[in-house]
Amino acid sequence: MVRAMADANDAGPRHPQFQQHKVEEAVTVLHVEGELDIGSADALRSALDAAEAQGDIVRLDARGVQFLDSTALGVLLASAQRLAARGGRLELMNASPAVRRVLDMTLIARTVHLIP
Amino acid sequence: MNDEQVQLELSVPARAENIPLVRHAVAGFLDGHSVGGDQASDMLLAVTEACTNVVQHAYRDEAVADAEIEVWAELADAVVTITVRDQGGGFAPRVDSPGLGLGLPVIAALTTTVEIRPSPPSGTEVVMTFALGG
């Protein structure tokens, strides 16, 4: 029976084949703590530059971020755009409700990938 | 002058590293008067944006040795008013702005009212109000 089916397949049209591979993405996680504003923007920019040099996907863990203003948002946006230009992305995880509110208010959530 | 009016007044050199100082002072003022949560967060973000505008825009054309940010906060009749004032060169936009230009839109989104007006002789003041409750 099995043999007969194989013969039938050989004689018929080629069936599409599908293979699934699980690929581990290389993610550079950047833990950030403190208040992000114009006074810390340069330090944030440097930290993101260093993380971007490690790979195309940077995940900023914002659990320890107590404050974020539009200057810091500008730094995040620039990083997200640089990563996107080379096929990567900037992810933001563990953002507090206050940080998320700023992201929503400025529509930057369209550019930065939010992870719950 | 309302009997229940409470005020905070401070002045710091107009440098980026001093903005957290202003923010923390206003946070202390708000906390001391039981203003917290999202409302306090909105006020702290707004005052930060206003101070950032001073650092980035107000004093760029002239070397002002004593360039300062002056901040007043007052609570009266369930309204918090925060004023940020400079004596710089006005509020002209700059093509080389290091920011996203989101400061004023963010302030407008966070405040109940906002007024930007000249502060003679040459400066600018941003008067932001926040109605409590609601």
gemmi code that builds the backbone of each chain (N, CA, C; Angstrom):
import gemmi

chains = {
    "A": [
        ("MET", (0.833, -1.206, 0.000), (0.000, 0.000, 0.000), (0.872, 1.262, 0.000)),
        ("VAL", (1.845, 1.256, 0.874), (2.748, 2.394, 0.942), (3.512, 2.536, -0.361)),
        ("ARG", (4.001, 1.428, -0.829), (4.766, 1.426, -2.072), (3.914, 1.989, -3.232)),
        ("ALA", (2.682, 1.540, -3.254), (1.791, 1.975, -4.326), (1.602, 3.499, -4.293)),
        ("MET", (1.485, 4.071, -3.075), (1.311, 5.522, -2.959), (2.567, 6.257, -3.439)),
        ("ALA", (3.755, 5.663, -3.092), (4.999, 6.295, -3.521), (5.083, 6.330, -5.041)),
        ("ASP", (4.676, 5.222, -5.649), (4.701, 5.177, -7.109), (3.781, 6.244, -7.699)),
        ("ALA", (2.646, 6.337, -7.066), (1.681, 7.321, -7.571), (2.250, 8.731, -7.460)),
        ("ASN", (2.945, 9.007, -6.343), (3.527, 10.340, -6.160), (4.615, 10.611, -7.189)),
        ("ASP", (5.417, 9.592, -7.466), (6.499, 9.781, -8.425), (5.950, 10.155, -9.794)),
        ("ALA", (4.804, 9.552, -10.090), (4.245, 9.765, -11.413), (3.533, 11.110, -11.527)),
        ("GLY", (3.071, 11.666, -10.385), (2.252, 12.870, -10.432), (3.076, 14.131, -10.357)),
        ("PRO", (2.392, 15.258, -10.247), (3.088, 16.544, -10.117), (3.849, 16.628, -8.803)),
        ("ARG", (4.878, 17.443, -8.771), (5.675, 17.591, -7.530), (4.835, 18.296, -6.482)),
        ("HIS", (4.847, 17.710, -5.324), (4.120, 18.335, -4.228), (5.018, 19.355, -3.542)),
        ("PRO", (4.470, 20.459, -3.151), (5.306, 21.422, -2.416), (5.751, 20.833, -1.092)),
        ("GLN", (6.881, 21.231, -0.681), (7.408, 20.747, 0.591), (7.704, 21.927, 1.488)),
        ("PHE", (7.521, 21.691, 2.741), (7.702, 22.774, 3.711), (8.590, 22.293, 4.848)),
        ("GLN", (9.511, 23.120, 5.228), (10.362, 22.797, 6.370), (10.390, 23.987, 7.302)),
        ("GLN", (10.303, 23.666, 8.525), (10.311, 24.744, 9.513), (11.587, 24.661, 10.326)),
        ("HIS", (12.268, 25.792, 10.415), (13.463, 25.862, 11.247), (13.240, 26.897, 12.332)),
        ("LYS", (13.685, 26.623, 13.483), (13.626, 27.616, 14.550), (14.958, 28.357, 14.586)),
        ("VAL", (14.884, 29.632, 14.379), (16.103, 30.448, 14.334), (16.162, 31.310, 15.589)),
        ("GLU", (17.242, 31.206, 16.285), (17.425, 32.052, 17.468), (17.940, 33.415, 17.013)),
        ("GLU", (17.176, 34.444, 17.319), (17.627, 35.780, 16.956), (18.606, 36.301, 18.003)),
        ("ALA", (19.612, 36.945, 17.528), (20.577, 37.543, 18.441), (20.033, 38.886, 18.914)),
        ("VAL", (19.759, 38.962, 20.180), (19.189, 40.177, 20.746), (20.155, 40.727, 21.788)),
        ("THR", (20.466, 41.984, 21.656), (21.288, 42.642, 22.667), (20.353, 43.369, 23.622)),
        ("VAL", (20.418, 42.973, 24.876), (19.534, 43.580, 25.869), (20.296, 44.683, 26.607)),
        ("LEU", (19.681, 45.846, 26.640), (20.278, 46.994, 27.320), (19.384, 47.367, 28.505)),
        ("HIS", (19.889, 47.131, 29.692), (19.135, 47.508, 30.884), (19.413, 48.973, 31.209)),
        ("VAL", (18.362, 49.723, 31.395), (18.515, 51.150, 31.667), (17.809, 51.485, 32.971)),
        ("GLU", (18.479, 52.232, 33.786), (17.881, 52.684, 35.045), (18.059, 54.191, 35.167)),
        ("GLY", (17.110, 54.824, 35.800), (17.254, 56.239, 36.088), (16.282, 57.105, 35.309)),
        ("GLU", (16.622, 58.377, 35.224), (15.764, 59.361, 34.582), (16.392, 59.776, 33.256)),
        ("LEU", (15.611, 59.703, 32.209), (16.121, 59.985, 30.871), (15.579, 61.325, 30.398)),
        ("ASP", (16.475, 62.297, 30.324), (16.105, 63.619, 29.831), (17.315, 64.230, 29.145)),
        ("ILE", (17.303, 65.537, 28.942), (18.396, 66.175, 28.211), (19.732, 65.993, 28.943)),
        ("GLY", (19.666, 65.880, 30.261), (20.888, 65.716, 31.040), (21.528, 64.351, 30.886)),
        ("SER", (20.752, 63.345, 30.513), (21.286, 61.992, 30.369), (21.225, 61.513, 28.923)),
        ("ALA", (20.834, 62.401, 28.013), (20.649, 61.989, 26.612), (21.949, 61.493, 25.991)),
        ("ASP", (23.048, 62.156, 26.291), (24.318, 61.730, 25.692), (24.712, 60.335, 26.176)),
        ("ALA", (24.498, 60.075, 27.454), (24.832, 58.752, 27.997), (23.934, 57.687, 27.375)),
        ("LEU", (22.657, 58.003, 27.211), (21.740, 57.055, 26.570), (22.156, 56.785, 25.136)),
        ("ARG", (22.547, 57.850, 24.428), (22.975, 57.706, 23.038), (24.207, 56.811, 22.947)),
        ("SER", (25.141, 57.008, 23.852), (26.362, 56.194, 23.841), (26.045, 54.735, 24.124)),
        ("ALA", (25.150, 54.506, 25.084), (24.789, 53.124, 25.429), (24.090, 52.436, 24.262)),
        ("LEU", (23.234, 53.170, 23.582), (22.543, 52.579, 22.427), (23.518, 52.339, 21.270)),
        ("ASP", (24.439, 53.274, 21.074), (25.451, 53.075, 20.023), (26.214, 51.777, 20.266)),
        ("ALA", (26.598, 51.567, 21.517), (27.358, 50.362, 21.860), (26.510, 49.117, 21.642)),
        ("ALA", (25.246, 49.189, 22.005), (24.357, 48.037, 21.818), (24.129, 47.763, 20.328)),
        ("GLU", (23.982, 48.831, 19.547), (23.772, 48.659, 18.098), (24.979, 47.980, 17.448)),
        ("ALA", (26.152, 48.228, 17.997), (27.356, 47.624, 17.436), (27.390, 46.117, 17.671)),
        ("GLN", (26.568, 45.647, 18.617), (26.556, 44.221, 18.941), (25.630, 43.418, 18.032)),
        ("GLY", (24.679, 44.093, 17.396), (23.745, 43.345, 16.553), (22.602, 44.222, 16.092)),
        ("ASP", (21.730, 43.601, 15.318), (20.671, 44.382, 14.667), (19.406, 44.492, 15.505)),
        ("ILE", (19.315, 43.741, 16.572), (18.129, 43.826, 17.419), (18.568, 44.238, 18.818)),
        ("VAL", (18.092, 45.390, 19.233), (18.424, 45.899, 20.562), (17.141, 45.961, 21.377)),
        ("ARG", (17.181, 45.357, 22.530), (16.012, 45.364, 23.419), (16.346, 46.176, 24.662)),
        ("LEU", (15.697, 47.308, 24.780), (15.940, 48.182, 25.935), (14.971, 47.791, 27.045)),
        ("ASP", (15.531, 47.308, 28.127), (14.708, 46.954, 29.284), (14.549, 48.209, 30.144)),
        ("ALA", (13.342, 48.756, 30.126), (13.081, 50.045, 30.774), (12.466, 49.884, 32.167)),
        ("ARG", (12.651, 48.699, 32.754), (12.043, 48.480, 34.069), (12.513, 49.522, 35.086)),
        ("GLY", (13.759, 49.942, 34.981), (14.295, 50.884, 35.953), (14.228, 52.344, 35.514)),
        ("VAL", (13.486, 52.612, 34.444), (13.381, 53.997, 33.970), (12.240, 54.698, 34.697)),
        ("GLN", (12.589, 55.715, 35.448), (11.563, 56.406, 36.237), (10.978, 57.611, 35.512)),
        ("PHE", (11.701, 58.075, 34.504), (11.232, 59.285, 33.817), (11.810, 59.290, 32.412)),
        ("LEU", (11.022, 59.782, 31.479), (11.484, 59.859, 30.100), (10.821, 61.070, 29.439)),
        ("ASP", (11.620, 61.915, 28.797), (11.041, 63.094, 28.156), (11.264, 63.041, 26.647)),
        ("SER", (10.899, 64.124, 25.961), (10.948, 64.083, 24.495), (12.376, 64.084, 23.975)),
        ("THR", (13.315, 64.613, 24.749), (14.709, 64.555, 24.312), (15.187, 63.103, 24.277)),
        ("ALA", (14.864, 62.356, 25.328), (15.228, 60.937, 25.354), (14.493, 60.178, 24.257)),
        ("LEU", (13.251, 60.561, 23.999), (12.510, 59.928, 22.914), (13.222, 60.128, 21.586)),
        ("GLY", (13.787, 61.311, 21.397), (14.518, 61.576, 20.163), (15.702, 60.637, 20.003)),
        ("VAL", (16.376, 60.352, 21.116), (17.508, 59.424, 21.074), (17.020, 58.016, 20.732)),
        ("LEU", (15.912, 57.610, 21.333), (15.361, 56.281, 21.034), (14.936, 56.183, 19.569)),
        ("LEU", (14.303, 57.237, 19.091), (13.815, 57.225, 17.711), (14.974, 57.119, 16.728)),
        ("ALA", (16.033, 57.869, 16.984), (17.196, 57.822, 16.089), (17.799, 56.420, 16.060)),
        ("SER", (17.883, 55.799, 17.224), (18.408, 54.435, 17.285), (17.497, 53.477, 16.527)),
        ("ALA", (16.192, 53.616, 16.736), (15.234, 52.731, 16.059), (15.349, 52.868, 14.546)),
        ("GLN", (15.554, 54.086, 14.092), (15.651, 54.306, 12.643), (16.955, 53.739, 12.074)),
        ("ARG", (18.036, 53.884, 12.837), (19.302, 53.311, 12.367), (19.200, 51.790, 12.253)),
        ("LEU", (18.589, 51.179, 13.279), (18.459, 49.722, 13.270), (17.526, 49.269, 12.148)),
        ("ALA", (16.428, 49.985, 11.981), (15.479, 49.600, 10.931), (16.113, 49.702, 9.551)),
        ("ALA", (16.995, 50.686, 9.380), (17.636, 50.879, 8.075), (18.494, 49.687, 7.686)),
        ("ARG", (18.927, 48.910, 8.674), (19.740, 47.736, 8.340), (18.988, 46.444, 8.636)),
        ("GLY", (17.678, 46.551, 8.722), (16.850, 45.363, 8.896), (16.647, 44.939, 10.327)),
        ("GLY", (17.079, 45.740, 11.248), (16.929, 45.390, 12.662), (15.772, 46.132, 13.292)),
        ("ARG", (15.799, 46.183, 14.603), (14.736, 46.905, 15.300), (15.175, 47.231, 16.728)),
        ("LEU", (14.525, 48.252, 17.254), (14.683, 48.579, 18.669), (13.414, 48.158, 19.383)),
        ("GLU", (13.591, 47.356, 20.408), (12.454, 46.909, 21.203), (12.522, 47.587, 22.568)),
        ("LEU", (11.364, 47.829, 23.115), (11.292, 48.430, 24.444), (10.440, 47.527, 25.310)),
        ("MET", (11.013, 47.046, 26.379), (10.262, 46.145, 27.242), (10.182, 46.705, 28.665)),
        ("ASN", (9.156, 46.265, 29.356), (8.947, 46.652, 30.755), (8.801, 48.161, 30.945)),
        ("ALA", (8.231, 48.809, 29.956), (8.005, 50.254, 30.092), (6.867, 50.497, 31.081)),
        ("SER", (7.068, 51.441, 31.959), (6.029, 51.774, 32.933), (4.852, 52.446, 32.216)),
        ("PRO", (3.701, 52.478, 32.863), (2.560, 53.169, 32.243), (2.884, 54.616, 31.887)),
        ("ALA", (3.665, 55.289, 32.728), (4.000, 56.690, 32.442), (4.863, 56.791, 31.186)),
        ("VAL", (5.818, 55.875, 31.049), (6.671, 55.884, 29.854), (5.848, 55.542, 28.617)),
        ("ARG", (4.978, 54.551, 28.749), (4.126, 54.179, 27.616), (3.236, 55.346, 27.194)),
        ("ARG", (2.793, 56.092, 28.161), (1.922, 57.225, 27.854), (2.656, 58.252, 26.987)),
        ("VAL", (3.919, 58.490, 27.331), (4.708, 59.427, 26.524), (4.893, 58.874, 25.111)),
        ("LEU", (5.149, 57.591, 25.025), (5.327, 56.979, 23.706), (4.059, 57.100, 22.881)),
        ("ASP", (2.934, 56.835, 23.510), (1.660, 56.923, 22.788), (1.371, 58.361, 22.372)),
        ("MET", (1.660, 59.279, 23.279), (1.356, 60.685, 23.028), (2.110, 61.206, 21.810)),
        ("THR", (3.322, 60.713, 21.652), (4.174, 61.219, 20.586), (4.165, 60.307, 19.357)),
        ("LEU", (3.371, 59.255, 19.411), (3.241, 58.309, 18.298), (4.549, 57.580, 17.994)),
        ("ILE", (5.501, 57.646, 18.916), (6.763, 56.968, 18.656), (6.597, 55.457, 18.764)),
        ("ALA", (5.472, 55.050, 19.355), (5.220, 53.609, 19.483), (5.112, 52.943, 18.117)),
        ("ARG", (4.940, 53.735, 17.071), (4.899, 53.162, 15.730), (6.283, 52.754, 15.247)),
        ("THR", (7.291, 53.332, 15.869), (8.657, 53.082, 15.412), (9.413, 52.144, 16.335)),
        ("VAL", (9.135, 52.253, 17.612), (9.790, 51.398, 18.592), (8.858, 50.226, 18.912)),
        ("HIS", (9.412, 49.021, 18.881), (8.594, 47.837, 19.124), (8.408, 47.649, 20.630)),
        ("LEU", (7.177, 47.741, 21.057), (6.895, 47.595, 22.479), (6.651, 46.133, 22.813)),
        ("ILE", (7.294, 45.695, 23.872), (7.090, 44.332, 24.360), (6.481, 44.440, 25.749)),
        ("PRO", (5.395, 43.760, 25.976), (4.727, 43.895, 27.283), (5.670, 43.541, 28.428)),
    ],
    "B": [
        ("MET", (-4.941, 87.585, 46.999), (-4.148, 86.400, 47.324), (-4.975, 85.422, 48.154)),
        ("ASN", (-5.098, 84.224, 47.621), (-5.898, 83.210, 48.300), (-5.169, 82.701, 49.540)),
        ("ASP", (-5.909, 82.485, 50.603), (-5.294, 82.026, 51.847), (-4.645, 80.653, 51.702)),
        ("GLU", (-5.207, 79.828, 50.807), (-4.700, 78.464, 50.664), (-3.588, 78.361, 49.619)),
        ("GLN", (-3.162, 79.480, 49.080), (-2.140, 79.450, 48.048), (-0.809, 78.992, 48.627)),
        ("VAL", (-0.191, 78.089, 47.919), (1.101, 77.561, 48.338), (2.058, 77.750, 47.175)),
        ("GLN", (3.268, 78.176, 47.463), (4.170, 78.499, 46.375), (5.523, 77.827, 46.504)),
        ("LEU", (6.114, 77.592, 45.369), (7.507, 77.153, 45.276), (8.185, 78.097, 44.296)),
        ("GLU", (9.369, 78.517, 44.626), (10.106, 79.405, 43.733), (11.565, 78.989, 43.742)),
        ("LEU", (12.127, 78.792, 42.567), (13.551, 78.461, 42.530), (14.163, 78.966, 41.234)),
        ("SER", (15.462, 79.103, 41.263), (16.209, 79.586, 40.115), (17.511, 78.801, 40.044)),
        ("VAL", (17.796, 78.267, 38.859), (19.016, 77.470, 38.695), (19.725, 77.898, 37.422)),
        ("PRO", (21.039, 77.711, 37.336), (21.739, 77.972, 36.080), (21.128, 77.141, 34.953)),
        ("ALA", (21.015, 77.764, 33.773), (20.334, 77.112, 32.650), (21.249, 76.100, 31.985)),
        ("ARG", (21.429, 75.000, 32.682), (22.246, 73.917, 32.147), (21.473, 72.611, 32.253)),
        ("ALA", (21.757, 71.721, 31.309), (20.994, 70.471, 31.230), (21.025, 69.689, 32.526)),
        ("GLU", (22.182, 69.688, 33.169), (22.305, 68.854, 34.369), (21.464, 69.371, 35.533)),
        ("ASN", (20.951, 70.592, 35.400), (20.128, 71.132, 36.484), (18.638, 70.840, 36.315)),
        ("ILE", (18.253, 70.343, 35.172), (16.832, 70.086, 34.945), (16.271, 69.031, 35.906)),
        ("PRO", (16.999, 67.949, 36.159), (16.471, 67.011, 37.175), (16.268, 67.680, 38.537)),
        ("LEU", (17.131, 68.638, 38.865), (16.982, 69.346, 40.136), (15.636, 70.079, 40.183)),
        ("VAL", (15.326, 70.756, 39.091), (14.031, 71.453, 39.018), (12.889, 70.443, 39.135)),
        ("ARG", (13.026, 69.364, 38.389), (11.957, 68.352, 38.382), (11.733, 67.777, 39.775)),
        ("HIS", (12.823, 67.507, 40.464), (12.686, 66.928, 41.801), (12.116, 67.934, 42.791)),
        ("ALA", (12.480, 69.189, 42.612), (11.925, 70.216, 43.499), (10.417, 70.331, 43.298)),
        ("VAL", (10.002, 70.331, 42.038), (8.561, 70.409, 41.762), (7.868, 69.136, 42.254)),
        ("ALA", (8.535, 67.996, 42.099), (7.956, 66.742, 42.599), (7.745, 66.806, 44.108)),
        ("GLY", (8.727, 67.354, 44.795), (8.586, 67.498, 46.243), (7.450, 68.427, 46.612)),
        ("PHE", (7.338, 69.513, 45.878), (6.243, 70.460, 46.105), (4.889, 69.774, 45.911)),
        ("LEU", (4.782, 69.013, 44.835), (3.508, 68.344, 44.547), (3.215, 67.268, 45.583)),
        ("ASP", (4.241, 66.495, 45.914), (4.055, 65.425, 46.889), (3.640, 65.993, 48.246)),
        ("GLY", (4.221, 67.124, 48.576), (3.879, 67.744, 49.849), (2.445, 68.232, 49.912)),
        ("HIS", (1.824, 68.324, 48.756), (0.429, 68.769, 48.718), (-0.479, 67.707, 48.117)),
        ("SER", (-0.013, 66.466, 48.275), (-0.833, 65.298, 47.929), (-1.270, 65.292, 46.467)),
        ("VAL", (-0.422, 65.821, 45.602), (-0.680, 65.716, 44.165), (0.245, 64.623, 43.644)),
        ("GLY", (-0.334, 63.530, 43.179), (0.491, 62.406, 42.736), (-0.078, 61.768, 41.484)),
        ("GLY", (0.379, 60.546, 41.239), (-0.148, 59.768, 40.128), (0.117, 60.400, 38.769)),
        ("ASP", (-0.811, 60.134, 37.853), (-0.647, 60.621, 36.478), (-0.594, 62.138, 36.410)),
        ("GLN", (-1.345, 62.785, 37.295), (-1.351, 64.249, 37.247), (0.028, 64.806, 37.564)),
        ("ALA", (0.644, 64.267, 38.600), (1.988, 64.730, 38.937), (2.968, 64.396, 37.810)),
        ("SER", (2.831, 63.199, 37.242), (3.718, 62.813, 36.136), (3.585, 63.780, 34.970)),
        ("ASP", (2.349, 64.173, 34.673), (2.138, 65.126, 33.578), (2.834, 66.450, 33.865)),
        ("MET", (2.699, 66.918, 35.097), (3.301, 68.207, 35.446), (4.822, 68.138, 35.380)),
        ("LEU", (5.383, 67.034, 35.836), (6.845, 66.910, 35.836), (7.383, 66.817, 34.412)),
        ("LEU", (6.640, 66.129, 33.554), (7.065, 66.071, 32.153), (6.960, 67.454, 31.509)),
        ("ALA", (5.879, 68.154, 31.785), (5.683, 69.482, 31.182), (6.759, 70.459, 31.643)),
        ("VAL", (7.064, 70.471, 32.932), (8.074, 71.411, 33.419), (9.448, 71.030, 32.879)),
        ("THR", (9.689, 69.744, 32.705), (10.952, 69.305, 32.112), (11.070, 69.789, 30.675)),
        ("GLU", (9.992, 69.653, 29.910), (10.027, 70.098, 28.509), (10.246, 71.616, 28.430)),
        ("ALA", (9.589, 72.346, 29.313), (9.745, 73.802, 29.305), (11.179, 74.197, 29.656)),
        ("CYS", (11.752, 73.540, 30.651), (13.141, 73.838, 31.029), (14.110, 73.432, 29.920)),
        ("THR", (13.823, 72.328, 29.260), (14.673, 71.884, 28.151), (14.661, 72.926, 27.036)),
        ("ASN", (13.503, 73.500, 26.783), (13.431, 74.563, 25.780), (14.319, 75.742, 26.150)),
        ("VAL", (14.349, 76.075, 27.419), (15.217, 77.178, 27.857), (16.682, 76.839, 27.559)),
        ("VAL", (17.093, 75.626, 27.945), (18.495, 75.231, 27.755), (18.843, 75.184, 26.271)),
        ("GLN", (17.925, 74.682, 25.458), (18.238, 74.483, 24.042), (18.065, 75.741, 23.204)),
        ("HIS", (17.159, 76.611, 23.617), (16.786, 77.715, 22.726), (17.059, 79.113, 23.288)),
        ("ALA", (16.842, 79.304, 24.568), (16.749, 80.677, 25.064), (18.072, 81.420, 25.025)),
        ("TYR", (19.143, 80.737, 25.351), (20.402, 81.461, 25.545), (21.436, 81.145, 24.479)),
        ("ARG", (20.984, 80.658, 23.338), (21.985, 80.156, 22.390), (22.738, 81.256, 21.651)),
        ("ASP", (22.146, 82.443, 21.527), (22.768, 83.484, 20.708), (23.741, 84.368, 21.480)),
        ("GLU", (23.674, 84.284, 22.754), (24.558, 85.157, 23.505), (25.187, 84.372, 24.669)),
        ("ALA", (26.383, 84.787, 24.992), (27.047, 84.152, 26.122), (26.585, 84.867, 27.383)),
        ("VAL", (25.665, 84.258, 28.055), (25.119, 84.865, 29.262), (25.678, 84.100, 30.459)),
        ("ALA", (26.570, 84.765, 31.146), (27.255, 84.079, 32.230), (26.290, 83.641, 33.328)),
        ("ASP", (25.284, 84.457, 33.560), (24.361, 84.132, 34.640), (23.011, 83.663, 34.096)),
        ("ALA", (23.043, 83.001, 32.946), (21.801, 82.491, 32.359), (21.106, 81.555, 33.347)),
        ("GLU", (19.856, 81.829, 33.592), (19.151, 81.038, 34.594), (17.776, 80.619, 34.110)),
        ("ILE", (17.293, 79.565, 34.724), (15.898, 79.153, 34.579), (15.222, 79.487, 35.904)),
        ("GLU", (14.147, 80.240, 35.806), (13.376, 80.563, 37.003), (12.059, 79.784, 36.942)),
        ("VAL", (11.730, 79.170, 38.044), (10.525, 78.335, 38.083), (9.675, 78.713, 39.287)),
        ("TRP", (8.416, 78.939, 39.016), (7.446, 79.134, 40.098), (6.395, 78.028, 39.999)),
        ("ALA", (5.981, 77.553, 41.126), (4.832, 76.638, 41.152), (3.920, 77.103, 42.265)),
        ("GLU", (2.647, 77.091, 41.999), (1.710, 77.444, 43.060), (0.458, 76.596, 42.940)),
        ("LEU", (-0.115, 76.365, 44.093), (-1.360, 75.598, 44.167), (-2.403, 76.486, 44.815)),
        ("ALA", (-3.440, 76.756, 44.074), (-4.512, 77.595, 44.598), (-5.819, 77.191, 43.941)),
        ("ASP", (-6.825, 77.036, 44.745), (-8.160, 76.721, 44.222), (-8.148, 75.511, 43.302)),
        ("ALA", (-7.445, 74.471, 43.762), (-7.389, 73.201, 43.027), (-6.800, 73.349, 41.624)),
        ("VAL", (-5.968, 74.334, 41.439), (-5.251, 74.493, 40.171), (-3.767, 74.671, 40.477)),
        ("VAL", (-2.955, 73.844, 39.852), (-1.506, 74.022, 39.953), (-1.057, 74.857, 38.760)),
        ("THR", (-0.336, 75.926, 39.047), (0.232, 76.767, 37.989), (1.751, 76.692, 38.094)),
        ("ILE", (2.368, 76.347, 36.999), (3.834, 76.282, 36.959), (4.308, 77.224, 35.861)),
        ("THR", (5.181, 78.141, 36.259), (5.732, 79.115, 35.317), (7.230, 78.877, 35.178)),
        ("VAL", (7.686, 78.806, 33.938), (9.116, 78.660, 33.643), (9.537, 79.895, 32.855)),
        ("ARG", (10.512, 80.593, 33.380), (10.898, 81.876, 32.797), (12.402, 81.914, 32.537)),
        ("ASP", (12.758, 82.586, 31.454), (14.180, 82.820, 31.185), (14.354, 84.275, 30.810)),
        ("GLN", (15.604, 84.711, 30.733), (15.907, 86.063, 30.252), (16.818, 85.964, 29.039)),
        ("GLY", (16.499, 85.000, 28.199), (17.298, 84.790, 27.000), (16.802, 85.616, 25.839)),
        ("GLY", (16.997, 85.063, 24.660), (16.730, 85.842, 23.459), (15.436, 85.520, 22.762)),
        ("GLY", (14.468, 85.020, 23.490), (13.185, 84.738, 22.868), (13.058, 83.287, 22.440)),
        ("PHE", (11.963, 83.025, 21.733), (11.564, 81.644, 21.507), (11.625, 81.261, 20.039)),
        ("ALA", (12.543, 81.893, 19.297), (12.590, 81.618, 17.861), (12.979, 80.163, 17.614)),
        ("PRO", (12.346, 79.540, 16.609), (12.735, 78.172, 16.278), (14.136, 78.143, 15.713)),
        ("ARG", (14.794, 77.007, 15.818), (16.135, 76.888, 15.258), (16.173, 75.673, 14.331)),
        ("VAL", (16.829, 75.872, 13.202), (16.872, 74.792, 12.221), (17.791, 73.669, 12.673)),
        ("ASP", (18.714, 73.979, 13.577), (19.647, 72.966, 14.041), (19.235, 72.434, 15.408)),
        ("SER", (17.939, 72.474, 15.688), (17.462, 72.022, 16.981), (17.878, 70.576, 17.227)),
        ("PRO", (18.471, 70.303, 18.390), (18.896, 68.934, 18.672), (17.742, 68.018, 19.056)),
        ("GLY", (16.580, 68.586, 19.308), (15.455, 67.756, 19.725), (14.533, 67.431, 18.567)),
        ("LEU", (13.421, 66.804, 18.929), (12.447, 66.410, 17.919), (11.434, 67.510, 17.644)),
        ("GLY", (11.518, 68.590, 18.399), (10.507, 69.620, 18.259), (9.193, 69.240, 18.907)),
        ("LEU", (9.272, 68.299, 19.822), (8.051, 67.815, 20.465), (7.746, 68.527, 21.772)),
        ("GLY", (8.649, 69.368, 22.220), (8.485, 69.962, 23.537), (7.163, 70.699, 23.705)),
        ("LEU", (6.910, 71.642, 22.819), (5.677, 72.428, 22.953), (4.422, 71.593, 22.720)),
        ("PRO", (4.393, 70.720, 21.704), (3.204, 69.870, 21.573), (2.946, 69.000, 22.802)),
        ("VAL", (4.013, 68.495, 23.391), (3.837, 67.682, 24.603), (3.273, 68.542, 25.732)),
        ("ILE", (3.828, 69.742, 25.891), (3.317, 70.644, 26.923), (1.831, 70.932, 26.680)),
        ("ALA", (1.504, 71.208, 25.425), (0.099, 71.520, 25.110), (-0.814, 70.345, 25.418)),
        ("ALA", (-0.307, 69.135, 25.206), (-1.139, 67.954, 25.452), (-1.329, 67.681, 26.938)),
        ("LEU", (-0.390, 68.127, 27.744), (-0.401, 67.769, 29.159), (-1.102, 68.794, 30.043)),
        ("THR", (-1.209, 70.000, 29.570), (-1.682, 71.086, 30.416), (-3.169, 71.364, 30.212)),
        ("THR", (-3.763, 71.985, 31.217), (-5.130, 72.488, 31.045), (-5.104, 73.743, 30.192)),
        ("THR", (-4.180, 74.641, 30.509), (-3.926, 75.801, 29.653), (-2.423, 76.027, 29.615)),
        ("VAL", (-1.966, 76.625, 28.543), (-0.561, 77.037, 28.466), (-0.496, 78.367, 27.744)),
        ("GLU", (0.313, 79.246, 28.280), (0.494, 80.553, 27.662), (1.987, 80.831, 27.557)),
        ("ILE", (2.410, 81.219, 26.375), (3.814, 81.562, 26.146), (3.857, 83.048, 25.840)),
        ("ARG", (4.602, 83.787, 26.635), (4.574, 85.236, 26.439), (5.951, 85.833, 26.736)),
        ("PRO", (6.192, 87.014, 26.201), (7.480, 87.661, 26.456), (7.642, 87.975, 27.942)),
        ("SER", (8.873, 87.908, 28.369), (9.206, 88.292, 29.729), (10.248, 89.406, 29.635)),
        ("PRO", (9.799, 90.654, 29.723), (10.721, 91.784, 29.509), (11.956, 91.683, 30.410)),
        ("PRO", (13.121, 92.090, 29.929), (13.294, 92.825, 28.678), (13.390, 91.943, 27.430)),
        ("SER", (13.873, 90.698, 27.585), (14.107, 89.943, 26.342), (13.682, 88.484, 26.424)),
        ("GLY", (13.247, 88.075, 27.575), (13.042, 86.646, 27.788), (11.658, 86.148, 27.427)),
        ("THR", (11.403, 84.962, 27.892), (10.143, 84.284, 27.613), (9.669, 83.618, 28.891)),
        ("GLU", (8.362, 83.586, 29.071), (7.843, 82.768, 30.157), (6.723, 81.886, 29.635)),
        ("VAL", (6.728, 80.675, 30.158), (5.714, 79.688, 29.804), (4.888, 79.446, 31.062)),
        ("VAL", (3.621, 79.772, 30.975), (2.733, 79.626, 32.134), (1.798, 78.454, 31.867)),
        ("MET", (1.935, 77.428, 32.676), (1.160, 76.193, 32.481), (0.228, 75.993, 33.661)),
        ("THR", (-1.026, 75.679, 33.390), (-1.941, 75.371, 34.486), (-2.444, 73.941, 34.350)),
        ("PHE", (-2.729, 73.370, 35.512), (-3.217, 71.989, 35.586), (-4.362, 71.963, 36.590)),
        ("ALA", (-5.541, 71.709, 36.107), (-6.677, 71.604, 37.018), (-6.650, 70.237, 37.684)),
        ("LEU", (-6.704, 70.230, 38.994), (-6.658, 68.963, 39.728), (-8.017, 68.270, 39.687)),
        ("GLY", (-7.957, 66.967, 39.927), (-9.194, 66.186, 39.940), (-9.622, 65.829, 38.544)),
        ("GLY", (-10.864, 65.403, 38.444), (-11.386, 65.038, 37.147), (-11.022, 63.638, 36.748)),
    ],
}
model = gemmi.Model(1)
for chain_id, residues in chains.items():
    chain = gemmi.Chain(chain_id)
    for i, (resn, *xyz) in enumerate(residues, 1):
        res = gemmi.Residue()
        res.name, res.seqid = resn, gemmi.SeqId(i, " ")
        for name, pos in zip(("N", "CA", "C"), xyz):
            atom = gemmi.Atom()
            atom.name, atom.element = name, gemmi.Element(name[0])
            atom.pos, atom.b_iso = gemmi.Position(*pos), 0.0
            res.add_atom(atom)
        chain.add_residue(res)
    model.add_chain(chain)
structure = gemmi.Structure()
structure.add_model(model)
structure.setup_entities()
